[in-house]
Amino acid sequence: MQITGLDTGGTGRAWHRPLLVMVAAMTGLVIAAAIGLVVDGRELAHESIWAKPLKFGVSFVIYGLTLAWLLPQLQRARRTMWTMGTLFAITGIVDVGFIALMAARGTYSHFNADDTDAVNVVGQQIFQSGVIGLFGVSIVIAIAMLWQRIGDKGLTRALRAGIGLAATGMAVAFAIVPMSGERMAQDANGRSVPMMGGHGIGVPDGGGMPVTNWSTVGGDLRVPHFIGLHAVQVFVLAVVVLAMLATRVSWLRDEKARAGLVGAVVVGYAGLFAVTAWQAIRGQSLIHPDADTLLAAGGVLVAAAAVAAVTIVRARRRMPVEAPTQPIPVLVRQG
């Protein structure tokens, strides 16, 4: 399969195998967690104990596949990139494995400060180190992307911006720290567990949106965290869509035009990330924006539209002028 000149076929070097092992493990977890949602009625913070492993599993499948395809395409520091991918795979399996283990035990993986639970004490140390490791690997890959080109200008721009924003999205996770000090929460076994902090800003955890469980009454940094983490998939999808449209729209066959429109998507998406992060920090729910948030979002939309408009105008001007069509002579019989 070819996408903007990049071979993504089935050669032996086309995929990072340790990351594919991680993806396979996460896929197994997704299936198991989906079954757990149906057959296991235990709950934590008003949602199934298997909701969190399911969401993390899906997220790592998507991001892991992206890295497994991307890293072998890099031409510089190939060995370092292979090592980074392997570290990401191992760390991902360990960290998400801990989340699944604690879910199966009917207790909390995040913010759990129970020092009487030996599994939790050891697991928290590994878990917190793993979060730093995942972030560090993403930073190294993002930096490496700055000096490498993959495919055409649009795809290179999409990958650089996407990995960079993904690393920034991971950084947001470090801000999801104790906001309200120590508190007590009941686990699925009826035990009171000491918790240090939570996801909500200005409000307690629980009672969130369906599926995501993002807070409906206060700020929640999981929103920009999610948006940033999956930026690269959105940007690459934009590249694919533009490549498909180029078969029908002549001015989109210009590489600069497609790269410019990818830039417009990047501006809009990065702006969305920034607005939702600002909104969460102010203790405001995603679904209850105030006038300032709407104004900021409108500004982002205008900026992205402006970049797109300028790109389109310039692309049309660069199109070669076709020779005028000569009129077909009409023969008239004389007499």
N, C-alpha and C positions, 0 to 999 in steps of 0.2 A: 504493500500500500504506500502511496506517495502523498505526502502533505507538504505543499509548498517546497518541493524538491528534497525533502528529507525522507530517507528510507526508514520506515518503521516496520519492516518485514520481519521474517522469522529466522534471521541469521543467528549464529551462536552467540554473537556479541550484542544482540539487539536488546537484551533485557538484563537487569542486575538480578542475579539469581537469589542471593540472600534476601533481598527485598521481596521477591516473589514468594519465598518461603513464609515471610512475615504476612504477606497478603493472604496466602492460603490459610494460615493460622487464624487470621482475623475473620476470614470468610466463615471458617468453622465456628468461631465465637458468635458471629452474627446469626447463624442458623440456630445454634444452641440457645442464644438469648431470645430469639423470636419464639422458639418453642416454650421457653420459660415464661414469657409474657402471657401465654395462654394457659399453661398448666400450673403455674406457681402464683398463688394469690398474695404472697407477702409484699409489703410496701415499705418504702422509705421516703419520708417527706412527701407523702401523698401521691407517689408514683411507684410503679412496679420496681422491685429490686433489680430487674433485668433491663430496665430502660437505659441506664447509664452504660453498661457494657455493650448494649446494642448500638447506641449512638457513637461510642468510641470506636467500636469495631468497624462500622460503616465509614467513619471519618478516616481511619487508618488504611482501609482498603483503597479508598479514592486517592489519598495522598501517597500511599505506598506505590500504587501502580504508576502514578505520575513520575515519582523519583526513579522507579525501576526502569522506565522507558528513557528518562532524561539523562541520567548519569552516564550510560555508555555512549551517548552522543557527544559528550564533551571531549575535545581533542587535547586539551592541556591538563596536566596534573591528573592523568587518568588513574594512576595507582592510588593517589590521595583520595580522589572522588569515590573509587571503589571501596576504600576503607571507610570513608564517611557513610556511605550507603549501608555497609555492613553494620557499623555502629548504630545507625538509626534503626535497622531491622532488629538487632538484638535488644536495644533499649525499648523499642516499641512493644516487643513481645513481653518483656519483663513488666513494664509499666501497666499495660492494659491487662496483662495476666493478673496483676495484683488487684486491679479494679474488679475483675471477674471473680477472683477468689473471695474478696470481701463481700461482694454481692451474694455469692453462694452461701456465705456465712450469715447473711442477713444483717450486715452492719455497714457502716460508712467507710469509704476509702478516702474521700477528700475531707480535710479539716478535722479528722478524727484525732483527738488528743488523749485517748484512753491509754495510759501508761501501765495498766494492769493486764492488758492483752498483749502477750509476747509476740503474736503474729503481727499485730498492728505496729508495735514498737519497731520491729525489724523492717517490716514492709514500708513504713513511712520514710525511713532513712533511704531505702533503695528507691522508693517512688519519687521523693523530692530530688535526689541526685539524677534520676532519669529525666525529669522535666528539664533540668539544666543541660543535660547531655543532648536531648532532642533539639533544644534551642541552639546550642553551640554548633551542632552539625548543620543546621539550617543556615546559620550565619556564614559558615565556611563555604557552603555551596553557593549562597547568594553572592558572596564576594568573588568566587571563582567565575560566576556567570558574567561578571562585568568585563572580563577580558576574552570572552569567547563568543563566537557567533555560530548559531545553529539555524540552518535553513535560510529563509529570506529575512529582510529587515523586520517584517511584521512579527514573524515567529520569534526571532531573537528578542525583540522588544517585549513580547508577551511573556516569555520565559524569565527574562531578567526582572521585569516588574512583578511578575507573579510570585517568584521565589522570594524576592525582597519583601513583598507585602505579607507573604506567609510567615516569614521570620518575624516581622513586626507584629503579626497577629499572635504568634507564640509569646512574644515579649509582653503583650497585654495580660497573658495568663499570670505573670508575676505580680500584676497589680490586683489580682483577685486574692487578696490577703486578708488577714483578720481586720474587719471593719468595725466590729462591735464587741471585741474582746471575747472572753470565754463564755460559753452558754451550754446548756444541756439539751440533748435531743434524744428521743426514743427511737431505738432501732426496731427492726422487724421482729425481734425476739422479745420485745417488751422491756429491754434493758435501757437505762438512762446512760447515755454516752456523752462525755465531755467533748465539746466541739470548740475549736478555735477559729472564729470567723465564719464566713459563708459567701455565697455568690452575690446576694442582694446588697445593694448600696443604699443604706438608709432604711431598709426594710428587712425583716427576717426571711429566710428561705422558705419555699413552699408555695403552693397555690399559683403555679405559673401557667404558661401557655401549654396547649396540647402538644405532645411530641417533644418540643424543644425544652419545655419547662422554664423558659425565660420569664422573668418576673413581669407581671402585669400591673404592679402597683409601685414599683421603684426601679432604680437603675440596675443594670445587669451587664457586666463586662463580658459575659459569654457571647453577647451579640457581636461586637466587633472582633472578638477572638475567632468566632466561626467565620465571619466575613473575610477576615484576613487570611485565615488558614487555607481557604479554598479559592483564593484569587487566581492562582495559576491555572486551575481548571476552567474558570470563566474566561480568562484571556485566550487560552488555547482554543476554546470553543469558538470565540470570536474570529480567530484566525481561520478556522475550518469553514465557518459560515461565509466569510468574505471570499475565500478561495472558491467555494461553490458558486457564489453569486457572480464571480468574475467570468464564469463561462457564459453568462447572459448579459452582463453590463460591461461594455467595452472599456470605460475609464477605470474600472476596478482591476484591469489587467496590469495596470501600472503598479509596480512594487511599492513606490513611495506613497501612492494613494492608500493602499491597504495598510501600510505601516502607520500612516497618519490616522486612519480610522481606529486602528488598534490603540493608538495613543489617546484618542477620545474616550474609548472604553476604559482605559487605565485611569484617566483623569476622573471620570464619573465614579468608578468603583473605589478608587482611593479616597475620593471625597466622601463617599458613602461610609467607608470605614472610619474616617476622621469624625464625621458628624455623629455616628452612632456611639463612638468612644466618648466624645464630648457630652453627648446626651446621657450616657450611663454614669459618667463621673458626677454629673449634676443631680444624680438620684432620680432620673426620669425614665419611665418605662418606654420601651420602643413604640408601643401602640398608643401612647398618650403624649405626642409631641406638643410642645408649646410654640408660641409664635417665633421665638428665636431659632428653635430647631428647624421649623418649616422654612424660615428665611434662609438659613444656612444651606438646607437641602436644595432650595430653589437656586441659590447661587452656584452650587455644584452642578446642577442640571444645565444652567446657562453656560457655564464654563465648558462643559463637555460638548454641548451643542455648538458652541463657537468654534472649538477645535475641529469638530466634524465638518462644519460649514466651510471653514477656510480650506480644509483638506480637499473637499469636493470641488470648490471653485478652482483651486490650483490644478487639480487633476484634469479638469475639463479644459483648462487653458493649455495644458501640455499635450493634449490629444492632437495628432497630426491632422491637418486640414485636408479633407478628401477633395479630390478634383471634382469640379462641377460635372454633373451628369449631362452629356450631350443630348440635345433633343433628337428624337428619332425622325428622320425625314419622311414626309408624306408624299408619296408619288401620286400625281393627279394625271389621269389620262387626258390628253389633249384631243379635242375633237370628239 
